Every structure is written in C-alpha cells, then in structure tokens.
C-alpha cells in the first residue's frame, strides 16, 4: 500500500452507491487483525478503548502518546487506517497539524477530529491546518451537538458548514438516530455524512437508504468485548460454560505479525 494511493482509496469507500463504509473500530493489533480478516478494508481506532486501556480519561487530551503508538502498530498493516484523535490533543491548530503529519508518516490515511462543543472557528482552523500540512489525509470532522449537546439543528448545521468550508472530507454527527434528522443532514451536507451506529437506531440498510456514507461502530465492539469477558467469568463461577464464539489459542496466535510475515514469505517463496 503506497501513501499516494491509499488516501484516494479511503475516500472512494465513502462514495459507493448504496453502500456506506461500515467502519469497525479496533483497540489493538489483534482486534484490528481479526476485523481485517473478516474482509473490512478499513479499520478505525476508538479513543475510549485507548484511554481505558491506559487507565486514562477519554476526551481529555491525555492519550496522545498512546494514540500515536497504536497508529504505529497498525499503520503498516494491509488495511486502511483512520485514527480517532479526540480533538487533536491540543487547541493549537499547528500542533494538531503536526500530529496529523506524524500519523500520516506511520501509515494512517484518515483522522477523526471532534469539536467537543468548543468554538467552531477553532475546530475549523484545526481542519484547515491539517489539510494544509497533509492534503491527502481524510479529515472526518465531528460535531458533538447531538452527542453531548442538546441536538440544536441550527448549531449543528452552522458547525458542519464551517468544517466543510475549512476542507473537511467528511462530517460526523454521533448521537443522531432519528431517520428524519439524518435525512435532513444528508440533504444539507456536501461532504459524506458519518453517523454512529446505535443498536436502538436504524439498521445499516436503513442508514444506506437515508444516504449516510459512513457508519462507525465507535467503542461498541470494545464495550461488547469487556461485557463478554465479565459474562464469561460470571458463568464459570455459576457452573456454566462460556457461551458465544471463542477463538482458539492458535487463532489468536495467527495474528502475531511475525507469524503473518512468515506465512507471507513462504507463500511468495
């Protein structure tokens, strides 16, 4: 995968007629490899899992080091990588641009930046700085008006307009689940609309019908994995065998990069 070709390919995944990009979010090499093995061409990271894994708060700008380290681990793998970078870990647009350059250098082709309901002009400046520093990186601009705000539509549209004008390649409105509101956002935005999948919201096929171009899973898979682990040990205590699929030791061992590299060398030799 070349850095010249990968960003175009990632952008193209947002423009397939009737088929939004379903972006599963990983938290380490094994989870990303397992998802890629199921045929997903692009993998995102999840800031909650990165923060939780380090015992740090999510959304507080505390996990820059861990986020870059994860990108370094995943960026050379044979799938397209988009990094959840919270708000860029800085209020300084130049610092956020330097982060984007660093992520690009290790193989990431996309970055997700959230506004945290801070000033729209500041977030737009971050987007513009990233696009100036790394024109090929797909910038997904997130507004939290529906996630942690009151869902005010005028504020949502104002922010999305500002982020698109700054050069955002996609716009992300997590927390919106009402089909009519989603359809209205699709009609309003020129950039591909990204929503967060919710088990209580429309299914993937309905989101596709509404015109959504990207559906992220966010921290859902990580939280499900934690829940499954706790449920399994509770079942064992109660005398029940753990239910659900359980990859074997060998299955997980196969995700080791040294094993994968050895297999690849043998197949080409």
C-alpha positions as CSV (number, residue, x, y, z in Angstrom):
1,X,0.0,0.0,0.0
2,X,1.5,3.3,-1.0
3,X,0.8,6.5,0.7
4,X,-0.1,8.1,-2.6
5,X,-2.8,5.6,-3.5
6,X,-4.2,4.8,0.0
7,X,-5.9,8.1,0.7
8,X,-7.8,8.1,-2.6
9,X,-8.9,4.5,-1.9
10,X,-10.1,5.5,1.5
11,X,-12.0,8.5,0.1
12,X,-13.6,6.2,-2.5
13,X,-15.0,4.0,0.1
14,X,-17.3,6.9,1.1
15,X,-18.8,7.2,-2.4
16,X,-20.0,3.7,-3.2
17,X,-23.7,4.0,-4.4
18,X,-26.0,2.5,-1.8
19,X,-23.1,1.0,0.3
20,X,-21.9,3.2,3.2
21,X,-18.5,2.4,4.6
22,X,-19.0,0.4,7.8
23,X,-16.0,1.3,9.9
24,X,-15.3,-1.1,12.8
25,X,-13.1,0.4,15.5
26,X,-10.2,-1.6,16.9
27,X,-8.2,-1.0,20.1
28,X,-5.0,-3.2,19.5
29,X,-3.3,-5.2,16.8
30,X,-5.3,-8.4,17.5
31,X,-8.7,-6.7,17.3
32,X,-7.7,-4.9,14.1
33,X,-6.3,-8.1,12.5
34,X,-9.4,-10.0,13.4
35,X,-11.7,-7.4,11.8
36,X,-9.5,-7.2,8.7
37,X,-9.6,-11.0,8.4
38,X,-13.4,-10.7,8.1
39,X,-12.9,-8.6,5.0
40,X,-13.1,-5.0,6.3
41,X,-10.9,-2.8,4.0
42,X,-10.7,0.0,6.5
43,X,-10.3,0.0,10.3
44,X,-10.7,2.9,12.7
45,X,-9.4,3.2,16.3
46,X,-11.6,4.1,19.3
47,X,-10.4,6.7,21.7
48,X,-12.4,5.3,24.6
49,X,-10.6,1.9,24.4
50,X,-7.2,3.6,24.0
51,X,-7.9,5.7,27.1
52,X,-9.4,2.8,29.1
53,X,-6.5,0.5,28.3
54,X,-4.1,3.1,29.7
55,X,-6.3,3.9,32.7
56,X,-6.8,7.5,31.5
57,X,-9.9,9.6,30.8
58,X,-11.4,9.7,27.3
59,X,-11.8,13.0,25.6
60,X,-9.5,14.8,27.9
61,X,-6.5,15.1,25.6
62,X,-4.5,12.7,27.8
63,X,-3.7,9.9,25.3
64,X,-1.7,11.5,22.5
65,X,1.3,9.1,23.1
66,X,-0.9,6.0,23.3
67,X,-2.8,7.0,20.2
68,X,0.4,7.5,18.1
69,X,1.8,4.3,19.4
70,X,-1.3,2.4,18.3
71,X,-1.2,4.1,14.9
72,X,2.5,3.0,14.6
73,X,1.4,-0.6,15.3
74,X,-1.5,-0.6,12.9
75,X,-0.4,1.8,10.2
76,X,1.8,-0.7,8.2
77,X,-0.9,-3.4,8.1
78,X,-2.7,-4.2,4.8
79,X,-5.9,-2.2,5.5
80,X,-6.7,1.5,5.5
81,X,-6.3,3.1,9.0
82,X,-8.3,6.0,10.3
83,X,-7.3,7.3,13.7
84,X,-9.7,8.7,16.4
85,X,-7.6,11.6,17.7
86,X,-10.2,13.2,20.0
87,X,-9.8,16.9,19.5
88,X,-6.3,16.6,18.2
89,X,-4.8,16.7,21.8
90,X,-4.3,20.5,21.5
91,X,-6.2,23.7,21.0
92,X,-3.4,24.9,18.7
93,X,-4.1,24.2,15.1
94,X,-0.4,23.9,14.3
95,X,0.1,21.3,17.0
96,X,-2.9,19.3,15.6
97,X,-1.3,19.6,12.1
98,X,2.0,18.2,13.5
99,X,0.0,15.3,14.9
100,X,-1.5,14.6,11.5
101,X,1.9,14.6,9.9
102,X,3.1,12.1,12.5
103,X,0.1,9.8,11.9
104,X,0.5,10.1,8.2
105,X,4.2,9.1,8.4
106,X,3.3,5.9,10.2
107,X,0.6,4.9,7.7
108,X,-2.7,6.4,8.8
109,X,-4.8,7.7,6.0
110,X,-7.6,9.3,8.0
111,X,-8.1,11.2,11.2
112,X,-11.2,11.9,13.2
113,X,-11.3,15.2,15.0
114,X,-14.1,16.2,17.4
115,X,-15.1,19.7,18.4
116,X,-16.2,18.8,21.9
117,X,-18.7,21.7,21.5
118,X,-15.8,24.2,21.6
119,X,-15.7,27.2,19.3
120,X,-16.5,26.2,15.7
121,X,-13.9,28.6,14.4
122,X,-11.2,26.9,16.4
123,X,-12.1,23.5,15.1
124,X,-12.3,24.8,11.6
125,X,-8.8,26.2,12.0
126,X,-7.6,22.7,13.1
127,X,-9.1,21.2,10.0
128,X,-7.6,23.7,7.7
129,X,-4.2,23.3,9.3
130,X,-4.3,19.5,8.9
131,X,-5.4,19.8,5.2
132,X,-2.6,22.3,4.5
133,X,0.0,20.1,6.2
134,X,-1.2,16.7,4.8
135,X,-3.5,17.3,1.8
136,X,-4.1,13.6,1.2
137,X,-5.3,12.8,4.7
138,X,-9.1,12.2,5.0
139,X,-10.3,14.5,7.7
140,X,-13.5,13.5,9.3
141,X,-14.9,16.5,11.2
142,X,-17.1,15.5,14.2
143,X,-19.5,17.8,16.0
144,X,-20.8,16.8,19.4
145,X,-24.1,18.7,19.2
146,X,-26.1,15.5,19.3
147,X,-23.6,13.5,21.4
148,X,-23.1,15.8,24.4
149,X,-25.2,18.8,23.5
150,X,-28.9,19.4,23.1
151,X,-29.1,18.5,19.4
152,X,-29.8,22.0,18.3
153,X,-30.2,21.8,14.5
154,X,-29.1,25.3,13.7
155,X,-26.0,24.9,15.7
156,X,-25.3,21.6,14.1
157,X,-25.7,22.9,10.6
158,X,-23.6,26.0,11.3
159,X,-20.8,23.9,12.6
160,X,-20.9,21.4,9.7
161,X,-20.9,24.3,7.2
162,X,-17.8,25.8,8.9
163,X,-16.0,22.5,8.9
164,X,-16.8,21.8,5.2
165,X,-15.6,25.3,4.3
166,X,-12.4,24.6,6.1
167,X,-11.8,21.5,3.9
168,X,-13.2,18.6,5.9
169,X,-13.5,15.5,3.7
170,X,-16.3,14.0,5.8
171,X,-18.6,15.2,8.6
172,X,-19.6,13.1,11.6
173,X,-22.6,13.6,13.8
174,X,-22.6,10.9,16.5
175,X,-25.8,10.6,18.6
176,X,-28.3,11.4,15.9
177,X,-30.6,8.4,15.4
178,X,-33.9,9.9,14.1
179,X,-34.3,9.0,10.4
180,X,-35.8,12.4,9.5
181,X,-33.0,14.3,11.1
182,X,-30.4,12.0,9.5
183,X,-32.1,12.6,6.1
184,X,-32.1,16.3,6.6
185,X,-28.4,16.3,7.4
186,X,-27.6,14.3,4.3
187,X,-29.5,16.8,2.2
188,X,-27.7,19.7,3.8
189,X,-24.1,18.5,3.6
190,X,-22.0,18.1,0.5
191,X,-19.3,16.0,2.3
192,X,-20.1,12.4,3.1
193,X,-22.2,12.1,6.3
194,X,-20.9,9.8,9.0
195,X,-23.1,8.6,11.9
196,X,-22.5,6.4,14.8
197,X,-24.3,3.0,14.7
198,X,-26.7,2.6,17.6
199,X,-28.5,-0.7,18.4
200,X,-31.5,1.4,19.2
201,X,-31.3,3.3,15.9
202,X,-31.8,2.5,12.2
203,X,-30.1,-0.7,10.9
204,X,-27.3,-0.4,8.4
205,X,-29.6,-0.9,5.4
206,X,-31.9,1.9,6.5
207,X,-29.0,4.2,7.0
208,X,-27.9,3.4,3.5
209,X,-31.3,4.3,2.2
210,X,-31.2,7.6,4.0
211,X,-27.9,8.5,2.2
212,X,-25.4,8.0,5.0
213,X,-22.0,7.4,3.6
214,X,-20.1,6.1,6.6
215,X,-21.3,4.2,9.7
216,X,-18.8,4.0,12.6
217,X,-19.1,1.5,15.4
218,X,-17.1,3.6,17.9
219,X,-16.4,1.9,21.2
220,X,-19.3,-0.6,20.8
221,X,-17.1,-3.6,19.9
222,X,-14.7,-2.8,22.8
223,X,-17.5,-2.5,25.3
224,X,-19.0,-5.7,24.0
225,X,-15.7,-7.5,24.4
226,X,-15.5,-6.3,28.0
227,X,-19.0,-7.3,28.7
228,X,-18.4,-10.8,27.2
229,X,-15.3,-11.3,29.4
230,X,-17.2,-10.4,32.5
231,X,-20.2,-12.5,31.5
232,X,-17.9,-15.5,30.8
233,X,-16.3,-15.4,34.2
234,X,-19.6,-15.0,35.9
235,X,-20.9,-18.0,34.0
236,X,-17.9,-20.1,35.1
237,X,-18.5,-19.1,38.7
238,X,-22.1,-20.2,38.3
239,X,-21.1,-23.5,36.7
240,X,-21.9,-22.7,33.1
241,X,-19.5,-23.0,30.2
242,X,-18.9,-19.6,28.5
243,X,-21.3,-19.1,25.5
244,X,-20.6,-17.4,22.2
245,X,-17.7,-17.8,19.9
246,X,-14.3,-18.2,21.4
247,X,-11.2,-18.0,19.1
248,X,-8.7,-20.7,19.8
249,X,-5.2,-20.1,21.1
250,X,-3.9,-20.8,17.6
251,X,-6.5,-18.5,16.0
252,X,-5.2,-15.6,18.1
253,X,-1.6,-16.7,17.7
254,X,-2.0,-16.4,14.0
255,X,-2.5,-12.6,14.4
256,X,1.1,-12.3,15.6
257,X,2.9,-10.2,13.0
258,X,5.9,-12.5,12.9
259,X,3.7,-15.5,12.1
260,X,1.8,-13.5,9.4
261,X,5.1,-12.3,7.9
262,X,6.5,-15.8,7.9
263,X,3.4,-17.2,6.1
264,X,3.6,-14.4,3.6
265,X,7.2,-15.1,2.9
266,X,6.5,-18.8,2.5
267,X,3.6,-18.2,0.1
268,X,5.8,-15.9,-2.1
269,X,8.9,-18.0,-1.9
